[in-house]
Amino acid sequence: MSPTLSILICTHNRAALLEEALQSLEAQTVGKDRFEVLVVDNASTDPTPRVVEACAARGKLEVRRVREPNLGLDAARNRGVRESRGEIIAFLDDDARARNDWAAAILDGFERHPAPVLGGRVDLNWEAERPVWFSDVLLRYLIHCDYGPAEVEVTGPPWLYGTNVAFRRELFREIGLFRLDLDRKGDSLMGGGDTEFFQRAHSRGKRLLYLPTMVVGHLVPPSRLTREFFRERLFFSGYTRAAHGTESWPRVLGNCAAFAAGGPACALASMALRLAGQPRWSFAQERKALLAFGYLYYTLLKAGGRVPPPRQEAWT
């Protein structure tokens, strides 16, 4: 008999983190006959296969591994959807840790709600102190998600996060899979494949619900608390906003005009505030500049015919 729930973990060369994610699934309160775990090995060259084999040998999970040779998070997601067997498909990042009632919350949520998309709370597990320049507006770029203690419908940005989300299988049949031209490939910080999918589902009249009981923790290592990390992350956030292609050309042109004027102004303000000894306000202005420059960069590339067309895979 097929499991009700398929839990997908897409991973690339992060065997140690994967081991901890699998351990969090071994501790789930629902019986292992209710769900399967599918590890999508995205062209890893590290001990990822041995980690999955060791987990399977412990016998606490129904777990298997499939290898996706085409590097890219969305290629891995799409492979996982196709290979999964459950009528509910959930995603857990390899650097996330599911609370022990996470799978139970997903199953309960879909029993109570007809919505095809459920997402949950993402707590941040800090492995280092927040730097002095770090403000709360940056939390979302570390995949923090908390819409409060009540169940709410999500109808616009900020959307849910692919770190902690579950879908009815039929949704992929109706609207297709993830776009292949978005999101990370290897160590790149480009993102947005999940966001584009949420926007597409919402535009087709599908409901997205937030469940506060569906909780995971997301690791924040010291390497993600540097200005260099956030500069790349913010630039690509602006880039992928433009790449989603959901805005009309008049809106795009209006944004470009505003960003062309505002981006340099924010950059200058950032430098002035840093010289004035205001690191938090300085980086807040730098954030705005980086988002603007990323948006402008993609738009200029597209206008010059230097970006490939969107690559959305249909369900087959």
C-alpha positions as CSV (number, residue, x, y, z in Angstrom):
1,M,0.0,0.0,0.0
2,S,1.3,3.4,-0.9
3,P,2.0,5.8,2.0
4,T,-0.3,8.8,2.4
5,L,2.6,11.3,2.7
6,S,5.9,11.5,0.8
7,I,8.6,13.7,2.4
8,L,11.2,14.9,-0.1
9,I,14.7,16.1,0.9
10,C,16.7,17.6,-2.0
11,T,20.4,17.7,-1.2
12,H,23.8,18.5,-2.8
13,N,27.0,17.6,-1.0
14,R,25.7,18.2,2.5
15,A,25.8,14.7,4.0
16,A,26.3,15.8,7.6
17,L,23.3,18.1,7.5
18,L,21.3,15.4,5.8
19,E,22.0,13.0,8.6
20,E,20.5,15.3,11.1
21,A,17.5,16.0,9.0
22,L,16.8,12.3,8.7
23,Q,17.2,11.9,12.4
24,S,14.5,14.5,13.0
25,L,12.2,12.4,10.8
26,E,13.1,9.2,12.7
27,A,11.6,11.0,15.8
28,Q,8.2,11.7,14.2
29,T,5.2,10.7,16.3
30,V,3.2,9.2,13.5
31,G,3.9,5.6,12.4
32,K,6.5,5.0,9.7
33,D,3.8,3.3,7.6
34,R,2.1,6.7,7.2
35,F,4.9,8.3,5.2
36,E,7.9,7.6,3.1
37,V,11.1,9.7,2.9
38,L,12.7,10.3,-0.5
39,V,16.2,11.8,-0.6
40,V,16.9,13.4,-4.0
41,D,20.7,13.3,-4.4
42,N,21.4,16.2,-6.7
43,A,24.7,15.3,-8.2
44,S,26.4,14.9,-4.8
45,T,30.0,13.6,-4.7
46,D,30.2,13.3,-0.9
47,P,29.0,10.4,1.4
48,T,25.3,11.2,0.8
49,P,24.5,7.6,-0.4
50,R,26.1,6.1,2.7
51,V,24.1,8.4,5.0
52,V,20.8,7.2,3.3
53,E,21.9,3.6,3.4
54,A,22.7,3.8,7.1
55,C,19.4,5.4,7.8
56,A,17.6,2.7,5.9
57,A,19.5,0.0,7.9
58,R,18.4,1.5,11.2
59,G,14.8,0.6,10.1
60,K,13.1,3.6,11.7
61,L,12.0,5.1,8.3
62,E,10.9,3.9,4.9
63,V,13.6,5.8,3.1
64,R,15.1,5.6,-0.3
65,R,17.4,7.7,-2.5
66,V,17.2,8.7,-6.2
67,R,19.9,10.5,-8.0
68,E,19.2,13.6,-10.1
69,P,22.3,14.3,-12.3
70,N,21.1,17.7,-13.5
71,L,22.4,20.2,-11.0
72,G,19.7,22.5,-9.7
73,L,17.2,22.6,-6.8
74,D,14.1,22.7,-9.0
75,A,15.4,19.8,-11.2
76,A,15.7,17.9,-7.9
77,R,12.3,19.0,-6.7
78,N,10.7,17.9,-10.0
79,R,12.5,14.5,-9.9
80,G,11.2,14.0,-6.4
81,V,7.6,14.8,-7.2
82,R,7.7,12.3,-10.1
83,E,9.4,9.6,-8.0
84,S,7.2,10.0,-4.9
85,R,4.2,7.8,-4.2
86,G,2.1,9.7,-1.7
87,E,-1.0,11.8,-2.4
88,I,0.5,14.5,-0.2
89,I,4.0,15.7,-1.0
90,A,6.0,17.6,1.6
91,F,9.4,19.3,1.3
92,L,12.0,19.6,4.0
93,D,15.4,21.2,3.5
94,D,18.5,19.3,4.3
95,D,19.5,22.0,6.8
96,A,16.1,22.0,8.5
97,R,15.0,19.9,11.5
98,A,11.3,18.8,11.7
99,R,9.6,19.1,15.1
100,N,8.5,15.6,16.2
101,D,4.8,16.3,15.4
102,W,5.6,17.9,12.0
103,A,4.3,14.9,9.9
104,A,1.3,14.6,12.1
105,A,0.5,18.3,11.7
106,I,0.6,17.9,7.9
107,L,-1.7,14.9,7.8
108,D,-4.1,16.5,10.2
109,G,-4.1,19.8,8.2
110,F,-5.0,18.1,4.9
111,E,-7.7,16.1,6.6
112,R,-9.3,19.3,7.9
113,H,-8.7,21.6,4.9
114,P,-9.4,21.1,1.1
115,A,-6.6,23.6,0.2
116,P,-3.9,22.1,-2.0
117,V,-1.0,24.0,-0.3
118,L,-0.1,24.0,3.4
119,G,3.0,25.7,4.9
120,G,4.2,26.2,8.4
121,R,6.4,28.0,10.8
122,V,10.1,28.2,10.3
123,D,12.1,28.9,13.4
124,L,15.8,30.0,13.2
125,N,18.4,27.9,15.0
126,W,21.2,30.3,15.5
127,E,24.7,28.9,15.6
128,A,26.3,32.3,16.1
129,E,25.3,35.7,17.5
130,R,23.6,38.2,15.3
131,P,26.0,40.9,14.1
132,V,25.5,44.5,15.0
133,W,24.4,45.5,11.5
134,F,21.7,42.8,11.4
135,S,18.1,44.1,11.6
136,D,14.9,42.1,11.8
137,V,14.0,43.0,8.1
138,L,16.8,40.5,7.2
139,L,15.1,37.5,8.9
140,R,13.1,36.6,5.9
141,Y,16.3,36.1,3.8
142,L,17.3,33.4,6.3
143,I,13.9,31.7,5.7
144,H,12.2,32.8,8.9
145,C,8.4,32.4,8.7
146,D,5.9,33.1,11.5
147,Y,2.4,34.4,10.7
148,G,1.3,34.1,14.3
149,P,-0.7,31.6,16.3
150,A,-3.7,31.2,14.1
151,E,-4.3,29.4,10.8
152,V,-4.4,32.0,8.0
153,E,-4.7,32.1,4.2
154,V,-1.7,33.5,2.4
155,T,-2.8,35.6,-0.5
156,G,0.4,37.6,-1.4
157,P,4.0,38.1,-0.5
158,P,5.7,37.2,1.7
159,W,4.6,33.8,0.6
160,L,5.3,30.4,2.3
161,Y,8.7,28.9,2.1
162,G,9.9,25.7,0.3
163,T,11.8,24.8,3.5
164,N,8.5,23.8,5.1
165,V,5.6,23.2,2.7
166,A,3.3,20.4,1.6
167,F,1.1,20.0,-1.5
168,R,-1.7,17.8,-2.7
169,R,-0.3,15.7,-5.6
170,E,-3.1,16.7,-7.9
171,L,-1.9,20.3,-7.9
172,F,1.2,19.4,-9.9
173,R,-1.0,17.6,-12.4
174,E,-3.1,20.8,-12.7
175,I,-0.5,23.6,-12.9
176,G,2.8,21.8,-13.7
177,L,6.0,21.4,-11.9
178,F,8.7,23.9,-10.8
179,R,10.4,26.2,-13.3
180,L,14.0,25.1,-14.1
181,D,15.4,28.6,-14.8
182,L,15.0,29.7,-11.2
183,D,16.5,28.7,-7.8
184,R,19.9,27.4,-6.7
185,K,22.3,25.4,-8.8
186,G,25.1,24.0,-6.5
187,D,26.3,26.7,-4.2
188,S,24.6,29.6,-5.9
189,L,22.3,31.8,-3.7
190,M,19.8,32.4,-6.5
191,G,16.3,31.5,-5.3
192,G,12.6,32.0,-6.1
193,G,11.4,28.7,-7.6
194,D,9.1,28.1,-4.7
195,T,7.8,31.7,-4.8
196,E,7.0,31.5,-8.5
197,F,5.1,28.2,-7.9
198,F,3.1,29.8,-5.0
199,Q,2.3,32.8,-7.2
200,R,1.2,30.5,-10.1
201,A,-1.0,28.4,-7.8
202,H,-2.6,31.6,-6.3
203,S,-3.2,33.0,-9.8
204,R,-5.1,29.8,-10.7
205,G,-7.4,30.2,-7.7
206,K,-5.7,27.7,-5.4
207,R,-5.7,28.4,-1.7
208,L,-2.5,28.5,0.3
209,L,-2.8,28.1,4.1
210,Y,-0.4,28.7,7.0
211,L,-0.5,26.2,9.8
212,P,1.3,27.3,13.1
213,T,1.5,23.7,14.2
214,M,3.6,22.7,11.2
215,V,7.0,23.6,12.6
216,V,10.6,23.1,11.5
217,G,13.9,24.7,12.7
218,H,16.3,26.1,10.1
219,L,20.0,26.3,10.8
220,V,21.8,29.6,10.6
221,P,25.5,28.9,10.5
222,P,28.1,31.7,11.0
223,S,28.7,31.7,7.2
224,R,25.2,33.1,6.7
225,L,25.7,36.0,9.1
226,T,28.2,37.9,7.0
227,R,27.7,40.9,4.8
228,E,29.1,39.0,1.8
229,F,26.4,36.3,2.2
230,F,23.6,38.9,2.4
231,R,24.9,41.0,-0.5
232,E,24.7,38.0,-2.8
233,R,21.4,36.9,-1.4
234,L,19.8,40.3,-1.7
235,F,21.1,40.9,-5.2
236,F,19.6,37.6,-6.4
237,S,16.3,38.4,-4.5
238,G,15.9,41.4,-6.8
239,Y,17.1,39.4,-9.8
240,T,14.5,36.6,-9.3
241,R,11.7,39.1,-8.6
242,A,12.2,40.3,-12.1
243,A,12.7,36.8,-13.4
244,H,9.3,35.6,-12.2
245,G,7.7,37.5,-15.0
246,T,4.5,38.2,-13.2
247,E,4.6,42.0,-13.6
248,S,3.3,43.8,-16.7
249,W,5.8,45.8,-18.8
250,P,4.4,49.2,-17.6
251,R,5.0,48.0,-14.1
252,V,8.5,46.7,-14.9
253,L,9.4,50.0,-16.6
254,G,8.0,52.0,-13.6
255,N,10.0,49.8,-11.2
256,C,13.2,50.3,-13.3
257,A,12.8,54.1,-13.3
258,A,12.3,54.1,-9.5
259,F,15.2,51.6,-8.9
260,A,17.6,53.5,-11.3
261,A,17.1,56.6,-9.2
262,G,16.7,55.0,-5.8
263,G,19.4,52.4,-6.0
264,P,22.4,54.7,-6.2
265,A,20.8,57.0,-3.6
266,C,20.5,54.2,-1.2
267,A,24.1,53.1,-1.8
268,L,25.3,56.6,-1.1
269,A,23.2,56.8,2.1
270,S,24.6,53.4,3.2
271,M,28.1,54.7,2.9
272,A,27.3,57.9,4.8
273,L,25.6,56.0,7.6
274,R,28.5,53.6,7.9
275,L,30.9,56.5,8.2
276,A,28.6,58.0,10.9
277,G,28.9,54.8,12.9
278,Q,25.4,53.5,12.2
279,P,26.0,49.9,10.9
280,R,22.4,48.7,11.2
281,W,20.9,51.7,9.3
282,S,23.8,51.5,6.8
283,F,23.0,47.9,5.8
284,A,19.3,48.7,5.7
285,Q,20.0,51.2,2.9
286,E,22.5,48.8,1.3
287,R,19.7,46.1,1.2
288,K,17.4,48.4,-0.8
289,A,20.3,49.2,-3.2
290,L,21.1,45.5,-3.8
291,L,17.5,44.6,-4.4
292,A,17.2,47.4,-6.9
293,F,20.4,46.5,-8.7
294,G,19.5,42.8,-9.0
295,Y,16.1,43.7,-10.5
296,L,17.7,46.2,-13.0
297,Y,20.4,43.7,-13.9
298,Y,17.9,40.9,-14.9
299,T,15.7,43.4,-16.7
300,L,18.6,44.7,-18.8
301,L,19.7,41.2,-19.6
302,K,16.2,40.3,-20.7
303,A,15.8,43.4,-22.8
304,G,19.1,42.4,-24.6
305,G,17.9,38.9,-25.2
306,R,20.5,37.4,-22.9
307,V,18.3,35.3,-20.7
308,P,16.7,32.0,-21.7
309,P,12.9,31.8,-21.8
310,P,11.1,30.3,-18.7
311,R,11.5,26.5,-18.5
312,Q,8.4,25.1,-16.8
313,E,8.0,21.3,-16.8
314,A,4.6,19.8,-17.2
315,W,3.4,16.7,-15.3
316,T,4.1,13.6,-17.3
